Amino acid sequence: MTTDFSPVDLATARDRLRQLIVDLAVVRGKVTLASGIEADYYVDLRRVTLHHEASRYVGQVMLAMLDEAGISFDAVGGLTMGADPVGTAVMHAAGGQGRAVDAFVVRKDQKSYGMGRQVEGPGVQGRDVVVVEDTSTTGGSALTAVEALQRAGANVVAVAVIVDRLTGATERIQDTAGVPCLHAFTKDELGLD
């Protein structure tokens, strides 16, 4: 199978990404989310963020969303593991535009060995960073990443998620972290209710 990777405009990238999310990531049925909340569907965005075609659109759409919001940043990442491919996709999209944006990974806990770091990758101290997530229900993972980054000396300027489940995570993140929380899609745009 071959995939056409010729350049596309942002509207086309956004439409294609939405369709790939619906086709690849939406799983219907009772499921318990990481937050402990039970839902009638699951959006398994790793099926998209790690997909050969979709990951390119993830980076383009997320980077454009941040640019349109006027968010300036030096590095992007979040709590491992859902955020890892999102941060990498944004880094590659920025690189494709000749922009120097690094990616980082936030561990759930600080390492007890080696350098003892919780934030891995190029240093974040004194840098403007964006926390990314694939999807968020309560905002807990994003807030864990924000706290770790602040302890590491980073200036967290925004949180950005691919899919907002519309369960209050955006408001909780904004209220608790004091930064904008942006999303590329809502559950409604994916036909979920």
C-alpha positions in Angstrom: 0.0 0.0 0.0 1.3 3.4 -0.9 0.3 6.7 0.6 0.4 10.1 -1.1 2.6 12.4 1.0 2.6 15.4 -1.4 2.0 18.7 0.3 -1.6 19.5 1.3 -3.2 22.7 2.5 -4.2 23.0 6.2 -8.0 22.5 5.6 -7.3 19.3 3.7 -4.9 18.1 6.5 -7.5 18.8 9.1 -10.3 17.1 7.2 -8.1 14.0 6.5 -7.0 13.9 10.2 -10.6 14.0 11.4 -11.5 11.2 9.0 -8.6 9.1 10.1 -9.5 9.6 13.8 -13.1 8.4 13.1 -11.9 5.5 11.0 -9.0 4.3 13.1 -9.3 5.5 16.6 -13.0 5.5 17.7 -13.9 2.3 19.5 -17.5 1.9 20.6 -18.4 -0.1 23.8 -18.1 0.2 27.5 -14.6 1.2 28.6 -13.0 2.6 31.8 -10.8 5.6 31.0 -7.4 6.4 32.6 -9.3 8.9 34.8 -11.4 6.0 36.2 -14.5 7.4 34.4 -16.6 4.8 32.5 -17.6 5.8 28.9 -19.5 4.3 26.0 -16.7 4.8 23.6 -12.9 5.1 23.6 -10.8 7.3 21.3 -7.6 5.3 21.0 -5.5 8.1 19.5 -2.3 6.0 19.5 -3.9 4.3 16.5 -3.6 7.7 14.8 -0.5 9.4 16.3 1.6 6.3 15.5 0.0 5.8 12.0 2.3 6.4 9.0 -0.1 8.9 7.3 -2.0 10.4 10.2 1.0 11.4 12.3 2.0 13.9 9.6 -1.4 15.5 9.9 -1.2 15.5 13.7 1.9 17.6 13.5 0.6 20.0 10.9 -2.8 20.5 12.5 -1.5 20.9 16.1 1.3 23.3 15.0 -1.1 25.4 12.9 -3.6 25.5 15.8 -0.9 26.8 18.2 0.3 29.3 15.6 -3.2 30.6 15.0 -3.6 31.1 18.7 -0.4 33.2 18.8 1.4 30.7 21.0 5.2 31.0 20.7 7.2 28.1 22.1 10.6 26.4 22.0 9.7 22.8 22.9 6.7 20.5 23.0 5.9 17.3 24.8 3.9 15.9 27.7 3.3 12.9 30.0 4.6 9.7 28.5 3.1 7.8 26.6 0.1 9.4 24.9 1.9 12.7 24.4 5.2 11.3 23.0 4.1 10.8 19.4 2.2 14.1 19.4 5.2 16.1 20.6 7.4 14.3 18.0 4.9 15.0 15.2 4.8 18.8 16.1 8.6 18.8 16.2 8.8 17.3 12.7 6.1 19.6 11.3 8.0 22.6 12.7 11.3 21.3 11.3 9.6 21.0 7.9 9.0 24.7 8.1 12.6 25.4 9.0 11.7 26.1 12.7 13.7 24.8 15.6 11.3 23.2 18.0 12.5 20.5 20.3 10.4 17.7 21.8 10.6 16.3 25.4 9.1 13.5 27.4 7.7 13.8 30.9 8.0 10.6 33.0 5.2 9.8 35.5 7.8 9.9 38.3 11.3 11.2 38.7 14.0 8.6 38.0 15.7 7.3 41.0 18.9 6.5 39.0 21.1 8.1 36.4 20.5 11.8 36.2 17.3 11.5 38.2 15.3 13.5 35.7 11.5 13.5 35.2 11.7 15.5 32.0 13.8 13.9 29.3 15.2 15.4 26.1 16.9 18.7 25.5 16.8 20.9 28.6 13.6 22.9 29.3 14.9 25.3 31.9 14.0 28.9 31.0 12.3 27.8 27.8 8.7 28.4 26.7 7.0 25.0 26.3 3.7 23.5 25.3 2.2 20.5 26.9 0.5 18.2 24.4 -2.0 15.3 24.9 -3.8 13.0 22.5 -7.0 13.3 24.5 -8.0 14.4 27.9 -11.0 13.6 30.2 -10.1 15.2 33.5 -6.9 17.0 32.6 -4.9 15.0 35.1 -2.1 13.9 32.8 -1.6 17.4 31.4 -1.5 18.9 34.9 1.0 16.3 36.0 3.2 17.3 33.1 2.8 21.0 33.8 3.9 20.5 37.4 6.9 18.5 36.4 7.9 21.0 33.8 7.6 23.9 36.2 9.8 22.1 38.7 12.3 21.7 35.9 12.3 25.4 35.3 10.2 25.5 32.1 7.7 28.3 31.3 4.6 26.4 30.3 2.7 28.7 27.9 -0.2 26.4 26.8 -1.7 22.9 26.8 -2.9 21.5 23.4 -4.9 18.3 22.9 -6.0 16.6 19.7 -9.5 15.6 21.0 -11.4 17.3 23.8 -14.0 14.9 25.2 -15.9 17.9 26.6 -15.8 16.5 30.1 -14.4 19.6 31.8 -10.6 18.9 31.3 -10.1 22.2 29.3 -11.6 24.3 32.1 -9.7 22.4 34.9 -6.4 22.8 33.0 -7.0 26.5 32.4 -8.1 27.1 36.0 -5.4 25.1 37.6 -2.4 25.8 35.4 -3.4 29.3 34.3 -2.6 28.7 30.7 -4.8 28.4 27.6 -5.9 24.8 26.7 -6.5 24.4 23.0 -8.0 21.4 21.1 -8.0 20.4 17.5 -11.3 18.5 17.6 -14.1 17.9 20.1 -16.0 14.7 20.5 -19.0 16.3 18.7 -16.9 16.9 15.6 -16.1 13.2 15.6 -19.8 12.3 15.8 -19.6 11.1 19.5 -22.1 11.8 22.1 
